[in-house]
């Protein structure tokens, strides 16, 4: 997007500036054939846009008891390394309910209950 280009969204006009740090990252002038990468370090706002999730979801990921999302705190600001986030996300693939062996879980619970008696 060109600096200060206006675009319509519902009934209001928004001015977007590609060099505005509040937009998450600085964009360099590139030709349409080049791909612009976000910066290596992302703040919370930039990561929510990059990952397409809410801030609440990211905070939940940071506080997971097992394999939490790595974050760095500088003062009161949380920062995330984009490459680390990408690797962390790839380590958490979706597992469908079909992939879970429920009968094995039930058997383990029943054996545990039998041992407790």
Secondary structure, DSSP 8 states (H G I E B T S, - for coil): --TTEEEEETTEEEEE-TT-GGGSS------TTS-----SEEEHHHHHHHHT--HHHHHHHHT-SSS----EEETTEEEEEHHHHHHHHHTS----GGGS-HHHHHHHHHHHHHHH-
